[in-house]
C-alpha cells in the first residue's frame, strides 16, 4: 500500500526501483546485503512490514522476523556504504494513556506483540545505522491492499449493520499524503524521528461515520461499542494520536486534515471503481 504510493511519487524526480517479497527475504541478512550491493542506492526506503496486529499475538516469531530483525538486516546491509535509510513505525509503540498527542520523545510502552516488534525495529535501526529517517505514522489506508475504509464499505453492504469501537482515538492517514511527506523530508535532507499523519483525530466510530457519509450510504446503522466488547486478541492504545509539530517546524509544510484526505481518496476510488 505505502510502497506503491512511494514509487509513484518519487519516480517523478528520482530513479526508483521497487523490491518486493518475491525479490528477496527481508528476514535474511544475506538477501538484504545482496540486494543493496546489486542496486548501489543512495537511499533505501523500507516500507515492508508484517501488519496483522491480532495475528501477531500467535505469530510472534514471524512478526519479529520482519518488523525487528528485518530492519536490522537492512541497516547492516546499508552500513558499509553509509546509505541513508527511511523506515516506518507505528503509533502502537505507545500505551495510549497520555491525554494529549504523543511526541517523538515520549516513552514507548507497547501493549501488544506488533508494537513490541515495531519498537524493536526502531531500536535496531538506531543501533546499526547513523543515517536514518524514522517516520511513525498511524491508521494507514490507500489504493492498494486491505484497509479499514474498504473493510467498512464491504461490511456495510454485506451485513447492513455495523458495531464499531468508540474508545480508541487516532489519526487516519492517507498513504498518498504520507508519500508526499516522505519526499519533502528527503528533499530537505532531514534525519532522525518524525511523526507524520493527517491532521486531526477521531475514534474508529467517528471514522466509520465519515466513510459512510462520503460514500452516500445513509441506511446502515452504526452502533458504538467498547474495546472490551470486541474481544480482539491484541490490546490497543486508547489514545494513539501523534503530534506532528516537529515535521511542520522542520519543513514549513502542513498535512491536510484527515477528513479532506478521506474525501479525496474515496472520490478517486469511486471514479476508478476501486470501492
N, C-alpha and C positions, 0 to 999 in steps of 0.2 A: 504493500500500500504506500508506504513512505518512499521506498526505493524508486518506484516508478515515477513519482512526482519529482524526486530529486533529479532523475535522468532527464526528464522533460525540461525542467527549469534550468539546470546547469549546462545542458548541452548547447544552449543558445550562444554562450560566450566562452565555453571551455570544451576541451576534448575530454569526454567522459566515457568510461567503459563500465558496464554493469556486470557483476558476477553473482550468480545465484546458487542455490543449493545443489543444482546439478553440476556446477563447475568445480566446486571444492567443498570440503567439510570444515566448517569453522572450528569444530571441536578438535581438529587435527593441527598440531603445531607445524608439522611438516607441510601440510597442504597450504596453510596460510603463508608460510615462508616462500613456498614455490610460486604462488600467485603474485605476491608482492615483488619477488625477484623478476618474474617474467614481465610484469607491467611497468616497473620502474616509475611509479606515480609520484606526483608532488604532494598529493593529499589522498588519504584513504578515508572514505566515509563508511562507517559501519552501521547499516540500517537493519542488520539481521537480528532477530530475537525470537525466543520462544515465548509466546504471549498468552497462552492458555492459563489464566490466573487460577481457576479452580482445578484444572488438570494438573497443575504444578504440585499440588498437595500430595498427589500419588505418583508423581514423576519427578521427584527432586533431582535425581541424577541427571536426567535429560535437561531439565531446566538450568541447572548449574553448568552443564557441559557447554551450552550455547551462550547463556547470559552472563556467566562469570569467567569460565576458563577460555571460552571463545574470544572474549575481549583480551585476555592475557596473551593468547596466541597471536592476535592481530598486532598488539602492542610490541611483542617481541620481534615479530617479522619486520616492523617498521623502525625498530630501534637503531639498527646499524646505519641506515641512511638518514636518520633524524627526520623521518617523514611525519608530517602532521596528521593526526587522527581526529576525525569528527565522530563522536559516539553519542547515542541517545539513551537516556534513562527515563525514569518514571516518577510520578507523584506518589506511587505506592511504596517508596522508601521511607515515607513519613507515617507516623501513627495516627494522625488526624485529630489529635487532642487540642491543637492550637486553635484559638478562635479567629485569628487573622491569617491571611495568606502566608504560606511558607516562603522564606527567603533562602538563598543559596547556602548560607552559612548555618542554618538551623540544624539541630541534632537529628540524625536519621535513626528511626526506630521502626523498621518494617514489621507488619503484622502477619505476613504470610510468606510462603516459600518463594513465590515470584519476586516479591520485594526484597527478600534476603539475597536472592541470586543477582538481582539488578544492582543492589548495593555492593555486593562482592565484585561485580563487573566494574563499577566505578572505582573501587579501591585498586583493582588490578591495573586499570588504565592509568591512574595517578602514580602507581608504584613503578610501572615499567615504561612509561612514556613521559618525556619532558616537553612534548609538543602536542598538546591536545586541546580540543574544544568539546566540552561535555555539556550536552543540552538535555535538560529534563523537560518533559512535556507530559500531556495528560489527555485522556478521553479522546483518542485519535480516531478520526474517520476520514474516508476518502473514496475515490472511484474504484480502486482495486481491492479485492479481498473482502473479508467479512467485517462488518462494523455495526455499532448499535443502531444507527439510523436504518440500515437495511433490515436488520432484525425486527425492529419495531414495526415497520411498514408491513413486513411479511406476516407477523403475528396478528396485526390489526385486521388484515384481510382474511386470514385463516380462522382465527378464533373469535374475532368480533368483540372481545372484551379484554382489557389489559389490567394487570396488577403490577405497579412499578414502585420501587423503593424511593422513599421521600426523605430519608435521614442520612444521605450521603451527598456531599456537595463538592463540585469540582468545576473545571473549565473545559467544555467541549472544544476540540481543536481540529481544524480542517488541515489535512495533510498538505494541501496546496499552499496554504499560508505558512505552514512550518517550513516547507522547502524554500519559500521566498526569504524567510528569516535566516535560514542557513546561508543562503547566497550573500545576504547583507553582512553577516558575521565573517564569512570567508573573505569577501572583498575588502573588508576593513581590517583584516589580519588580526582579528580578536582571538583570544585564547582564554582558557580557564572554564569556569562553570557558569552557565546561564539557564534561567528558567524561561521557556518560550511556550505560551499558549495563546489562544484567542482571548480577548479581554472579557472581563465579567465572569460570573459564576452562576451555577444553578444546581438543583438536585436532578437526579435521573428522572424523577416525576415531571419536573418543570421542562426538562429537555424533551421528554416524550410529548408533552402538550404542544410544544412548538413544532416538533416534527409533523404531528398530525395536522396542525393548523396550516403549515406551509404546503402540505400535501393535499389540502382541501378535504380532509376526512373529518366529518363532524358527527358521525353516527356511531362512533366507537367509544363506549365509556371507559374511563381510566381511573382506577382506584389506587390511592396512595397506600403503601404498606411499609412496615418497618423492615430493617435488615434481618431481624430475628425471625420474622415470619417467612422470609425467603429460604432460610436454612441452607445457604451455599457453603461448600467445603472450606473456602478461603475467607478469612475475615478481611473487611475493607475499612480504610480510614473514614471517619465521619466527615472530616474536612480535609480535602486534598488540593485545595486551591493554591496555585503557585503565584508568588509575587514576581512580576516580570519587569520591575523598575530598573534592574541592572541592565537589561537589554536596551531599554528605552534610553537610559542615560549614556550608554556606550555608543549607540548607533545613531541616536537622534530620530529613530523611527518608532512608530507605534504599530500595533497589530489591531485589526478591526475587531469589533465586538462579536462575540460568538453567534449572536442572533443573525447578524448580517452575513457572516460566513456560511452559516447553515442554510440561509435563504438562497444564497448564490449556488452552493453545492447542489441543493435539491432542484433548483431551476435548470442547472446544467444537465443533471442526471435525467430529469424528466424529458428534456429535449432530445436526448440520445437514447431514451428507453432503458436507462440503467436502473431506474427504480420505478 
